[in-house]
Amino acid sequence: MYKRHKLPAEIIQHSVWLYQRFKLSNRDSENLMAKRSIPASYKAIRRFVRTTIVSMLLCCSVVAIAAEADYDTLIQDALQLRNIGNFTAAEEILRSARNLANETNEVDYLLGMMLAFQERFIEAAAMLDQALSIYPDDIQLLLGKARVLSYQGAYGESIEMANSVLEVLPDNSEALSLLARVYYYQRRYNESRDADLQVLELEPQNLDALIGLYDTELASGNDELAETLLDRAQQVAPDHVDVLLRREGNRLPVRRHHELSSSFGVSEIDVPFFSRWYDRTLEYRYINNGGDQFYLHGEQSHRFGADDNLTEIGAYFERGAGIPIELSLAYTGDSDFLPGKRVHIGTTLPLLNASENFGSSTLGLSYTHAEYQSGGVELIRLGLTHYFLAFNGWFTPGLIQVEDENGNNTVGWTAGLNWQANSRMRLGYAYTDAPETENNVTTDTVANHFYINYQLYDSLIVRLDASQDDRANSYTRDAYSISFQFRF
């Protein structure tokens, strides 16, 4: 069957098995073989597959070859696929390797990380917890669980687990690298930098540390130094997915690219003969690997017996011209109460990098112009977001200036608290005392708003909102809504 091929039968069998068993592309199979210094081009692999299929591969060869694949080979194949970003195929190979393993702690760790790389955090945590119940003292599993917690925003627990490892093994590079990454998430850039530099003292070619330093220096505005670090990382692993994504200008690991959100809300008005208000929304959002977002938003509101339908398109550029920028345009045809046209632009500026004793702060600035039947309204918001390390929460005070249809300017304020209670749940409360304009009448409105955000599954988040708006000398509105966000 292999007479006319230059490569040995064993190599041909393994390349065909990889292609068939794990649905790899010919080029992925070529990359895996190249890592073993085997010059099998994707064209040659395509010929192998065709020849072998014709020669009864489908009947019995897959079973025979699969039986010959050993655990170590499968692990190496999975790692190579992970490094080039093919997480789905790598996961499938690891599950096959698990069936061959005498002890599953290593492959369970790799599987947990593979699930986390695909943002399947709940599955990843469950797998690692199960493995830790069998191997409670396994350092790699402990650090894997800590890393998943950091991805979920449970920074305090993640740091505590990493430090527990460092108390026993002070030079553990993986624990130090994890600490550096969590500090980076918290904007504690000086501490993140120190931890990654400590890793490089131990292992000068450590890819995680080089990538971590690149991210830190880039976030700190040291672009030239960041580029030098990325060059070093590329020399260590030129084909690694983290290097390729950053070299192409995408700083973040692969994430889910699509979000679909829907919400339904109802409002009760304390004025006789006022009907209930109903609000429905539907939104699609695309997120690229660099963090840029593009969305299409639709909204239907039923008030006073009339329906308004608003359509909005928007984009959020993670870095833009050096700072994040948000833009949106909205239009309502034949509007009764929603704005006929609305333009919004906003940005966020870093103010303070976090330290061990004090959290990080960012300043948000936005401008909105809306055209109603009664005229144009302008809204300027200036808001501070301060992250508190002690309780993994955010304080969000702000100022609001409104210019109504008659050119009158009024200033209000707002303050909110948001708390990441655990890896699945976030709670928030906001108090606002600010002007609200409606039908050429601007009055002071006091609003109380509470929300709870809960991640049911890796791909599904549910949010509940409850608010009360007390419009001076007019009415009080109690509003409730539920929304669903599906990620895919």
C-alpha positions in Angstrom: 0.0 0.0 0.0 2.9 2.4 0.7 5.4 1.2 -2.0 5.6 4.5 -3.9 5.9 6.8 -0.9 9.2 8.0 0.3 8.3 8.1 4.0 8.0 4.9 6.2 4.6 3.3 6.6 4.5 4.2 10.4 4.8 7.9 9.6 2.1 7.8 6.9 -0.2 5.8 9.2 0.2 8.3 12.0 -0.4 11.4 9.8 -3.5 9.8 8.3 -4.7 8.8 11.8 -4.3 12.4 13.0 -6.2 13.7 10.0 -9.1 11.2 10.3 -9.5 10.8 14.0 -9.4 14.4 15.0 -10.7 16.2 11.9 -7.5 18.2 11.4 -6.8 20.2 8.3 -3.9 18.9 6.1 -1.8 22.0 7.2 -2.4 21.2 10.9 -1.2 17.7 10.3 1.8 19.1 8.5 2.6 21.3 11.4 2.5 18.4 13.9 4.8 16.3 11.7 7.2 19.2 11.3 7.5 19.5 15.1 9.0 16.0 14.9 11.3 17.0 12.0 9.4 14.9 9.6 9.1 16.7 6.2 5.5 15.7 5.3 3.9 18.5 3.4 0.1 19.1 3.5 -0.1 18.0 -0.1 1.7 14.7 0.7 -0.7 14.2 3.6 -3.6 14.8 1.3 -2.3 12.1 -1.0 -1.7 9.7 1.9 -5.3 10.2 3.0 -6.7 9.5 -0.4 -4.5 6.5 -1.0 -5.2 5.0 2.4 -9.0 5.5 2.2 -9.0 3.7 -1.1 -7.0 1.0 0.5 -9.6 0.0 3.2 -8.7 2.6 5.8 -12.4 3.0 6.6 -12.7 -0.8 7.2 -10.0 -1.5 9.7 -6.9 0.7 9.6 -8.2 3.5 11.8 -8.8 1.0 14.6 -5.4 -0.7 14.2 -3.5 2.6 14.0 -5.4 4.1 16.9 -4.5 1.2 19.1 -0.8 1.9 18.4 -0.9 5.5 19.4 0.7 5.8 22.8 -0.1 8.3 25.6 3.0 10.4 25.3 2.5 10.9 21.5 -1.0 12.0 22.0 0.0 14.5 24.7 2.6 16.0 22.4 0.2 16.2 19.5 -2.4 17.9 21.7 0.2 20.5 23.0 1.3 21.3 19.5 -2.3 21.8 18.4 -2.9 24.0 21.5 0.1 26.1 20.7 -1.2 26.9 17.2 -4.6 27.7 18.5 -6.6 24.6 17.5 -8.2 24.0 20.9 -11.1 21.9 19.7 -8.8 19.2 18.1 -6.4 19.4 21.1 -9.3 18.7 23.5 -10.4 15.7 21.5 -6.9 14.2 21.5 -6.5 14.8 25.2 -9.8 12.9 25.9 -8.4 10.0 23.9 -5.1 10.2 25.9 -7.1 10.2 29.1 -8.4 6.8 28.3 -4.9 5.5 28.0 -3.5 7.1 31.2 -2.8 5.1 34.3 -2.9 8.3 36.4 -5.0 11.1 35.0 -3.7 14.1 37.0 -1.5 15.4 34.1 -4.1 15.0 31.4 -6.9 16.4 33.6 -4.8 19.5 34.1 -4.3 19.9 30.4 -7.9 19.3 29.7 -9.0 21.8 32.3 -6.7 24.4 30.7 -8.0 23.5 27.2 -11.6 24.1 28.3 -10.6 27.4 30.0 -8.9 28.6 26.8 -12.3 28.1 25.1 -13.9 30.1 27.9 -15.7 27.0 29.2 -14.8 28.0 32.7 -17.5 26.1 34.6 -16.6 22.9 32.8 -12.9 23.6 33.5 -13.4 24.2 37.2 -15.5 21.1 37.5 -12.9 18.9 35.9 -10.1 20.3 38.0 -12.2 20.0 41.2 -12.8 16.3 40.4 -9.1 15.7 39.7 -8.2 17.5 43.0 -10.5 15.2 44.9 -8.3 12.3 43.8 -4.9 14.2 43.8 -5.4 16.9 46.5 -1.7 17.7 46.8 -1.0 18.0 43.0 0.7 21.4 42.5 -0.2 21.6 38.8 -3.9 21.0 39.4 -4.0 23.6 42.2 -2.4 26.2 39.9 -4.7 25.2 37.1 -7.8 25.8 39.4 -6.3 29.1 40.5 -5.8 30.2 36.9 -9.4 29.3 36.0 -10.6 31.4 39.0 -8.6 34.3 37.7 -10.3 34.0 34.3 -13.6 34.2 36.1 -12.7 37.3 38.1 -12.2 35.6 41.4 -8.8 37.3 41.9 -8.5 37.0 45.6 -9.0 33.3 45.6 -6.6 32.9 42.8 -3.9 34.9 44.5 -4.4 33.0 47.7 -4.0 29.6 46.0 -0.8 30.8 44.1 0.7 32.1 47.3 0.0 28.8 49.1 2.1 27.1 46.4 4.9 29.6 46.7 5.1 29.1 50.5 6.1 25.5 49.8 8.0 26.1 46.5 9.2 29.8 46.4 10.8 29.4 43.0 7.8 27.8 41.2 7.7 29.6 37.9 4.2 28.7 37.1 2.8 30.1 40.4 4.9 33.3 39.9 3.6 33.6 36.3 0.1 33.2 37.5 0.5 35.9 40.1 1.9 38.2 37.4 -1.1 37.6 35.2 -3.6 38.2 38.0 -1.8 41.4 39.0 -2.1 42.5 35.4 -5.8 41.9 35.4 -6.0 44.1 38.5 -3.9 46.8 36.9 -1.1 46.2 39.5 1.5 46.6 36.7 4.5 47.2 39.0 3.8 44.0 40.9 3.0 42.1 37.7 6.3 43.2 36.2 8.3 42.2 39.3 6.7 38.7 39.3 7.4 38.1 35.6 11.0 39.4 35.9 11.5 36.9 38.8 10.3 34.1 36.5 12.8 35.2 33.8 15.6 35.1 36.4 14.8 31.4 36.9 13.9 30.6 33.3 15.2 33.2 30.8 13.2 31.6 27.9 9.9 31.3 29.7 7.2 32.2 27.2 4.5 33.1 29.7 6.7 35.6 31.4 7.8 37.2 28.1 4.2 37.5 27.0 3.1 38.8 30.4 5.8 41.5 30.4 4.8 42.4 26.8 1.2 43.0 28.0 2.3 44.9 31.1 4.6 47.2 29.2 2.1 47.8 26.5 -0.6 48.7 29.1 1.9 51.0 30.8 2.6 52.9 27.5 6.1 51.5 27.0 5.5 50.5 23.4 9.2 50.1 22.3 10.1 47.9 25.3 6.9 45.9 24.7 7.9 45.3 21.0 11.4 44.1 22.2 9.8 41.6 24.6 7.5 40.3 21.8 10.6 39.8 19.6 12.2 37.7 22.3 9.0 35.7 22.7 8.8 35.1 19.0 12.4 33.8 19.0 11.4 31.3 21.7 8.1 30.1 20.1 7.5 31.7 16.6 4.4 29.7 15.9 2.7 29.9 19.3 -0.8 31.3 19.2 -0.1 33.9 21.9 2.8 35.3 19.9 1.0 35.3 16.6 -2.1 37.0 18.0 0.0 39.8 19.6 2.2 40.1 16.5 -0.9 40.7 14.5 -2.0 43.5 16.9 -4.4 41.3 18.9 -3.2 41.4 22.5 -5.7 39.0 24.1 -6.0 35.2 23.9 -8.6 33.6 21.7 -12.1 34.3 23.1 -15.7 33.7 22.1 -16.4 35.9 19.2 -20.2 36.3 19.2 -22.7 37.4 21.8 -26.5 37.4 21.4 -28.5 39.2 24.1 -32.2 39.6 24.6 -34.2 41.4 27.4 -37.8 42.0 28.4 -38.8 44.7 30.9 -42.0 46.1 32.4 -42.7 49.3 34.3 -45.5 50.4 36.6 -46.4 54.1 36.9 -48.1 55.4 40.0 -50.4 57.7 38.0 -54.1 56.7 37.4 -55.0 55.6 33.9 -51.3 55.2 32.9 -50.8 51.9 31.2 -47.8 49.7 31.8 -44.6 50.3 29.8 -43.0 47.4 28.1 -39.4 47.3 26.7 -37.8 44.6 24.6 -34.3 44.5 23.2 -32.3 42.2 21.0 -28.6 42.7 20.4 -25.8 40.9 18.4 -22.2 41.7 19.3 -19.0 40.5 17.6 -15.7 40.6 19.5 -12.4 40.1 17.8 -9.2 38.8 19.4 -7.9 42.3 20.0 -11.0 43.2 22.2 -12.6 45.4 19.5 -16.4 45.1 19.5 -19.1 45.7 16.9 -22.8 45.5 17.6 -26.3 45.9 16.2 -28.9 46.7 18.8 -32.7 46.8 18.4 -35.2 48.1 20.9 -39.0 48.2 21.1 -40.7 50.3 23.7 -44.5 50.4 24.3 -45.7 53.5 26.2 -48.9 55.5 26.4 -50.5 53.1 23.9 -47.8 53.7 21.2 -44.8 51.7 20.0 -41.3 53.1 19.1 -38.7 50.9 17.4 -35.1 52.0 17.7 -32.1 50.6 15.8 -28.6 51.3 16.9 -25.2 50.3 15.4 -22.0 50.8 17.4 -18.4 49.9 17.9 -15.9 49.8 20.7 -12.2 50.0 19.7 -10.0 48.6 22.5 -7.0 50.7 21.7 -8.0 52.9 18.7 -5.6 55.7 18.4 -3.9 54.8 21.7 -7.0 54.9 24.0 -10.3 53.0 23.9 -13.1 54.6 21.9 -16.8 53.9 21.8 -19.0 55.1 19.0 -22.7 54.6 18.3 -25.5 55.9 16.0 -29.2 55.2 16.7 -32.4 56.0 14.7 -36.1 55.7 15.5 -38.6 56.0 12.6 -41.7 58.2 13.4 -40.7 58.4 17.1 -43.2 59.3 19.8 -41.0 59.2 22.9 -37.7 57.6 22.0 -35.1 59.8 20.3 -35.5 60.0 16.5 -31.7 60.3 16.2 -28.9 59.7 18.7 -25.1 60.0 18.5 -22.8 58.8 21.3 -19.0 58.9 21.7 -17.0 57.9 24.7 -13.6 56.9 26.0 -11.8 55.6 29.1 -8.5 56.8 30.4 -6.3 55.1 33.1 -5.7 57.3 36.1 -4.0 55.1 38.7 -2.3 51.7 38.5 -3.2 49.5 41.4 -0.8 48.5 44.2 -1.2 46.0 47.1 -2.8 48.7 49.3 -4.8 50.7 46.8 -6.8 49.7 43.8 -6.8 51.0 40.2 -8.8 53.9 38.8 -10.0 54.8 35.4 -11.8 57.9 34.1 -14.7 57.7 31.7 -15.9 60.6 29.5 -18.8 60.4 27.1 -21.0 62.8 25.0 -24.5 62.0 23.8 -26.7 64.1 21.5 -30.3 63.0 21.0 -33.1 64.6 18.9 -36.6 64.3 20.2 -39.8 65.6 18.8 -39.5 68.6 21.1 -35.9 69.3 20.2 -32.3 68.3 20.9 -30.9 67.2 24.2 -27.2 67.0 25.1 -25.7 64.8 27.8 -22.2 64.8 29.1 -21.0 62.2 31.6 -17.8 62.1 33.6 -17.3 59.0 35.7 -14.7 57.4 37.9 -14.3 53.6 38.2 -12.2 52.6 41.2 -11.4 48.9 41.8 -11.0 47.8 45.4 -8.6 44.9 45.8 -9.8 44.1 49.3 -13.3 42.9 48.4 -13.0 42.5 44.6 -15.5 45.3 43.8 -15.8 48.6 42.0 -16.9 52.0 43.1 -18.4 54.2 40.3 -19.1 57.9 41.2 -19.8 60.3 38.4 -21.2 63.7 37.3 -23.9 64.3 34.7 -24.7 67.5 32.8 -27.8 67.8 30.8 -28.7 70.6 28.3 -32.4 70.5 27.5 -34.3 71.6 24.4 -34.4 75.1 25.7 -30.7 75.4 26.3 -31.0 75.1 30.1 -28.0 73.3 31.8 -28.5 71.2 34.9 -25.9 69.1 36.7 -26.5 65.8 38.6 -24.5 63.0 40.2 -24.4 59.3 40.5 -22.6 56.7 42.7 -22.6 52.9 42.4 -21.1 49.8 43.9 -20.4 46.5 42.0 -19.2 43.4 43.7 -17.9 40.1 42.2 -19.4 37.8 44.8 -17.9 34.6 43.3 -16.8 33.2 40.0 -20.4 33.1 38.8 -22.2 36.1 40.4 -21.9 39.8 40.3 -24.1 42.3 42.2 -24.5 46.0 41.7 -26.4 49.0 43.1 -26.4 52.6 41.8 -28.0 55.8 43.2 -28.6 58.7 40.8 -29.8 62.3 41.4 -29.8 63.9 38.0 -32.0 65.9 35.7 -34.3 64.2 33.2 -35.9 66.0 30.3 -39.2 65.0 28.7 -41.6 67.0 26.5 -39.7 70.3 27.1 -39.9 69.8 30.8 -36.7 69.1 32.8 -37.1 68.0 36.4 -34.9 66.4 39.0 -35.1 62.6 39.1 -33.9 60.3 41.9 -33.2 56.7 40.7 -32.3 53.6 42.6 -31.1 50.7 40.5 -30.1 47.1 41.6 -28.9 44.2 39.4 -27.7 40.7 39.8 -25.7 39.0 37.0 -25.4 35.2 37.2 -23.6 32.8 34.9 -25.7 29.7 34.6 -23.5 28.0 32.0 -20.3 28.8 30.2 -22.3 30.1 27.3 -25.3 31.6 29.2 -25.6 34.6 31.5 -28.8 35.8 33.1 -29.3 39.2 34.5 -32.1 40.6 36.7 -32.6 44.4 37.1 -34.9 46.3 39.4 -35.1 50.1 39.6 -37.3 53.0 40.9 -37.3 56.4 39.3 -38.9 59.2 41.3 -39.5 62.1 38.9 -40.1 65.3 40.9 -43.7 66.7 40.7 -44.6 64.0 38.1 -44.6 60.3 38.7 -42.8 57.3 40.2 -41.8 54.4 38.0 -41.0 50.9 39.2 -39.2 48.9 36.5 -38.2 45.2 36.4 -36.4 43.4 33.6 -34.7 40.1 32.8 -32.1 39.6 30.1 -30.2 36.6 28.7 -26.7 36.7 27.1 -25.7 33.8 25.0 -22.0 33.5 23.9 -20.9 31.3 21.0 
